[in-house]
Amino acid sequence: MPTKLEKFSQFKKFNNAFTYLYQDYILDTQPFHLFNQWNVHFFHNNHPIILEIGCGRGEYTVGLASKYPHQNFIGIDYKSNRMWMGAKYALENQLKNVAFIRTKVEFLDKVFAPLEISEIWITFPDPQIQKSREKKRLTHPRFLEHYKKFLKKNGIIHLKTDNDIFFNYTLETLKNLNITPLLYTYNLYQEKDNTELNEVKSIQTYYEKLFSEQGHSIKYCKFQLI
Ligand SMILES: C[S@@+](CC[C@H](N)C(=O)[O-])C[C@H]1O[C@@H](n2cnc3c(N)ncnc32)[C@H](O)[C@@H]1O
């Protein structure tokens, strides 16, 4: 297994892996070179692009990409040594519908143009449970506004988490914004007869596997920002 430093440097050379951090750019506001060009210049098709925010090692992104070859998947995280694993797997398995970007969620409106993204997965985000860190929760209204900048108008957001505080906060936030979730459950793995939820269970993230094995209930919510 390569060291952390070796993973950093290999990630930079993978042709399915990119970095967009402000310090890499001369102008803070300069968009990423594939902004508005992902379909044409990277995926070479017009299939929908689905984003996983905070993808960690990228198992979920590559899992979805293997299962749905007619959709494109991009995992983002600021830790490239973690995404190294997913990017390497995608290269070795010739998954052409996958990319990884080392960036911060805060910069995504410079990486993707308006309407460029069809769906977003937020998988086991840091729950930021202290009240003082509420603004950092990835379903805080300021982030929901941020996602609107690049998500299609009827685009879907999926959330998976094990954390009750974070999940309840998300449902409350949606309620305050007059958004009714399309679907949600407090215990995904107890749901047996719902085809859609069976689909949601069919691929697990690294944390999902870990928390499920530890007996935590996994929560899931699907919503639109309209
Ligand atoms: C708890 S891990 C979940 C990893 C993966 N989604 C899973 O379920 O196994 C949260 C991930 O979010 C990433 N992350 C946290 N804040 C971020 C931010 N502002 N921008 C990009 N990635 C972030 C972390 O680096 C970490 O890999």
The ligand as a Tripos MOL2 file, in Angstrom:
@<TRIPOS>MOLECULE
LIG
   27    29     1     0     0
SMALL
NO_CHARGES

@<TRIPOS>ATOM
      1 C1        -17.4240   11.0890    7.7470 C.3       1 LIG1
      2 S1        -16.6040   11.1330    6.2220 S.3       1 LIG1
      3 C2        -17.7300   10.2710    5.1380 C.3       1 LIG1
      4 C3        -17.0270    9.6300    3.9740 C.3       1 LIG1
      5 C4        -17.9490    8.8540    3.0130 C.3       1 LIG1
      6 N1        -18.9830    9.6860    2.4680 N.3       1 LIG1
      7 C5        -18.5580    7.6500    3.6840 C.2       1 LIG1
      8 O1        -19.7590    7.6730    3.9390 O.co2     1 LIG1
      9 O2        -17.8390    6.6850    3.9220 O.co2     1 LIG1
     10 C6        -16.8270   12.8370    5.7440 C.3       1 LIG1
     11 C7        -15.9540   13.2350    4.5590 C.3       1 LIG1
     12 O3        -16.2800   14.5650    4.2140 O.3       1 LIG1
     13 C8        -15.0770   15.2620    3.8540 C.3       1 LIG1
     14 N2        -15.3460   16.6920    4.0420 N.ar      1 LIG1
     15 C9        -15.6720   17.3190    5.1960 C.ar      1 LIG1
     16 N3        -15.8580   18.6280    4.9860 N.ar      1 LIG1
     17 C10       -15.6450   18.8560    3.6690 C.ar      1 LIG1
     18 C11       -15.6760   20.0150    2.8340 C.ar      1 LIG1
     19 N4        -15.9530   21.2210    3.3400 N.pl3     1 LIG1
     20 N5        -15.4020   19.8740    1.5220 N.ar      1 LIG1
     21 C12       -15.0970   18.6600    1.0040 C.ar      1 LIG1
     22 N6        -15.0470   17.5180    1.7470 N.ar      1 LIG1
     23 C13       -15.3210   17.6140    3.0550 C.ar      1 LIG1
     24 C14       -14.0190   14.6760    4.7780 C.3       1 LIG1
     25 O4        -12.7080   14.8260    4.2450 O.3       1 LIG1
     26 C15       -14.4580   13.2060    4.8640 C.3       1 LIG1
     27 O5        -13.7970   12.4000    3.9000 O.3       1 LIG1
@<TRIPOS>BOND
     1     1     2 1
     2     2     3 1
     3     2    10 1
     4     3     4 1
     5     4     5 1
     6     5     6 1
     7     5     7 1
     8     7     8 2
     9     7     9 1
    10    10    11 1
    11    11    12 1
    12    11    26 1
    13    12    13 1
    14    13    14 1
    15    13    24 1
    16    14    15 ar
    17    14    23 ar
    18    15    16 ar
    19    16    17 ar
    20    17    18 ar
    21    17    23 ar
    22    18    19 1
    23    18    20 ar
    24    20    21 ar
    25    21    22 ar
    26    22    23 ar
    27    24    25 1
    28    24    26 1
    29    26    27 1
@<TRIPOS>SUBSTRUCTURE
     1 LIG1         1 GROUP 0 **** ****
